[in-house]
Amino acid sequence: MFRLKHHERYATFALVGALTTLCVALAFWTPWAWLGALLFGALTTLGLHDITQTRHSILRNYPVIGHMRFLFEGIRPEIRQYLIESDQDEEPFSREQRAIVYQRAKGEEGKRAFGTKERVYDAGYAWLTHSVAPIHIDNADFRVPIGGPDCKQPYDASLYNISAMSFGSLSANAILALNTGAKSGGFAHDTGEGGISRYHRQGGGDLIWEIGSGYFGCRTIDGAFDPGRFAETAADPQVRMIEVKLSQGAKPGHGGVLPASKITPEIAEARGVPMGEDCVSPAAHSAFSTPLEFAAFLGQLRELSGGKPVGFKLCIGHRREFMCMVKAMVETGIVPDFIVVDGTEGGTGAAPLEFANHVGMPLVEGLTFVHNTLRGAGLRDRVRIGAAGKLISAFDIARALALGADWANSARGFMFAVGCIQAQACHTNECPVGVATQDKLRQRALVPADKAARVARFHENTLKALAEIAGAAALPDPRSFRPHHFMFREKDGEMRPGNEVYAEIAEGSLIDGQDDGQGYLARWSRARAESFRPPEDDL
Ligand SMILES: Cc1cc2nc3c(=O)[nH]c(=O)nc-3n(C[C@H](O)[C@H](O)[C@H](O)COP(=O)(O)O)c2cc1C
């Protein structure tokens, strides 16, 4: 149903409208036609209501026929159970995960009746250990200060923010709703690599400006990094932090192309690219090619931005290469203020299957690796770590905080909050709810003011749930979660505490050459600041 073209989407509505007129005309001949007129008239009125109401995006795009979706959703659980089982494996997020977001976005608590569906004796099951003396946390507006010793304008960030999604992959209305929600909720909105659009500015919410390999919004005619244009944009008070994108989990090491047909004047304006040409994000950056050059580039961005927090986002690939970057930090003394770790389970507007499924490290492993490497290098206190990758419930966030993150980002969680129904049509420009499309008529379905309130409520209620589970563990703040607060069921069915499963290495152990028993030191010895290439390549 959702791939219907414009005329097809409105066909039912137009048809009942025409039939109403016909019946009214026929009523001059036979009064029976009034029955038809009443029926089709009622459907026409329903259609008029559908295209004018603001709450249900699907009905604004599929007047009258859109009710079929709610009908199927509403039918008896047994049949629904069959439907769930039949398509469960096709969905990145389960119905239950999405339900939590929809409920919290509507201002309802994400509650579940009758107990858990989790398979608690399966390997991989994890749980939080609670206390017999729980505490109540009043204020759930949890914050983390971001900005190391070289940062002049530190940012006091929320513990939960909107992850990078570019204007282009998302519609103007979605960007406006997300940013307005961030403004009213006091949290940050990452621009993604598509530059800062007029809709980001209109919302007025705090921005994390992401600089990808396309250098959108700060590029020269031929696509290279333009320091002058960067400094101009970075000076904007709405820009609170600068993030260099090295990779995202769903398509690490893979560039992107926005076809010329999808480039609207607003997208061209935001990216600083010409109309009528494909807009390419190369797989690799051109502003640096070695770890030392990368460190220098980060230092240059901090300088040019007047000392705003500067960092980078990546999905861990070759672990040695990340260590090369950390070695360059140690050698140059140029240390980023933050690093965002994305898991391979992350999302994207479009990616080749192989990349989406099997390239890049899952979040838990990537996060503990980055956390430990910074500890081993004695830099952990200077760098804040953000985490992204299916973090939509308070439990997901708590576990990420325990395993090394200082804050969490979500992309698809907030997409659900603005009405995404996981139709997985982001790459077709035919998003049924106006979230991931540049089609003006389709994005009409998403009413920014209505959805902005849902974005803010989802954020607020998720942090309230986080406060509840921290309180249940008798912790005053979720940032006090540690690995030992979590238990993990292992393959052999045994349960093991997090501090065993994800053991931390000693502070400074890599610098002091102490063996950590987990292979960090061995890998560190093969890393070098001058090159990302492995030393063997020189042989
Ligand atoms: C539609 C869409 C567009 C995205 N665009 C970007 C981008 O421009 N830059 C980036 O670093 N990550 C991008 N991502 C990845 C997300 O920022 C995030 O890291 C990833 O989806 C994991 O979070 P999630 O599981 O909450 O979606 C995008 C994700 C989605 C779903």
PDBQT file of the ligand as one rigid body, heavy atoms in Angstrom, charges set to zero:
ROOT
HETATM    1  C1  LIG A 601      18.070   8.093   7.790  1.00  0.00    +0.000 C 
HETATM    2  C2  LIG A 601      19.418   8.058   8.437  1.00  0.00    +0.000 A 
HETATM    3  C3  LIG A 601      20.390   8.964   8.023  1.00  0.00    +0.000 A 
HETATM    4  C4  LIG A 601      21.659   8.958   8.634  1.00  0.00    +0.000 A 
HETATM    5  N1  LIG A 601      22.597   9.886   8.249  1.00  0.00    +0.000 NA
HETATM    6  C5  LIG A 601      23.789   9.927   8.892  1.00  0.00    +0.000 A 
HETATM    7  C6  LIG A 601      24.758  10.952   8.576  1.00  0.00    +0.000 A 
HETATM    8  O1  LIG A 601      24.550  11.814   7.741  1.00  0.00    +0.000 OA
HETATM    9  N2  LIG A 601      25.924  10.941   9.272  1.00  0.00    +0.000 N 
HETATM   10  C7  LIG A 601      26.207   9.986  10.241  1.00  0.00    +0.000 A 
HETATM   11  O2  LIG A 601      27.280  10.020  10.859  1.00  0.00    +0.000 OA
HETATM   12  N3  LIG A 601      25.308   9.011  10.559  1.00  0.00    +0.000 NA
HETATM   13  C8  LIG A 601      24.131   8.973   9.911  1.00  0.00    +0.000 A 
HETATM   14  N4  LIG A 601      23.205   8.012  10.270  1.00  0.00    +0.000 N 
HETATM   15  C9  LIG A 601      23.541   7.060  11.360  1.00  0.00    +0.000 C 
HETATM   16  C10 LIG A 601      22.938   7.517  12.681  1.00  0.00    +0.000 C 
HETATM   17  O3  LIG A 601      23.379   8.790  13.039  1.00  0.00    +0.000 OA
HETATM   18  C11 LIG A 601      23.245   6.568  13.839  1.00  0.00    +0.000 C 
HETATM   19  O4  LIG A 601      24.606   6.635  14.127  1.00  0.00    +0.000 OA
HETATM   20  C12 LIG A 601      22.826   5.156  13.591  1.00  0.00    +0.000 C 
HETATM   21  O5  LIG A 601      21.653   5.094  12.896  1.00  0.00    +0.000 OA
HETATM   22  C13 LIG A 601      22.641   4.416  14.911  1.00  0.00    +0.000 C 
HETATM   23  O6  LIG A 601      21.621   4.926  15.651  1.00  0.00    +0.000 OA
HETATM   24  P1  LIG A 601      20.135   4.323  15.723  1.00  0.00    +0.000 P 
HETATM   25  O7  LIG A 601      20.269   2.836  15.937  1.00  0.00    +0.000 OA
HETATM   26  O8  LIG A 601      19.519   5.016  16.866  1.00  0.00    +0.000 OA
HETATM   27  O9  LIG A 601      19.486   4.631  14.415  1.00  0.00    +0.000 OA
HETATM   28  C14 LIG A 601      21.949   7.999   9.661  1.00  0.00    +0.000 A 
HETATM   29  C15 LIG A 601      20.957   7.091  10.073  1.00  0.00    +0.000 A 
HETATM   30  C16 LIG A 601      19.709   7.119   9.480  1.00  0.00    +0.000 A 
HETATM   31  C17 LIG A 601      18.681   6.130   9.941  1.00  0.00    +0.000 C 
ENDROOT
TORSDOF 0
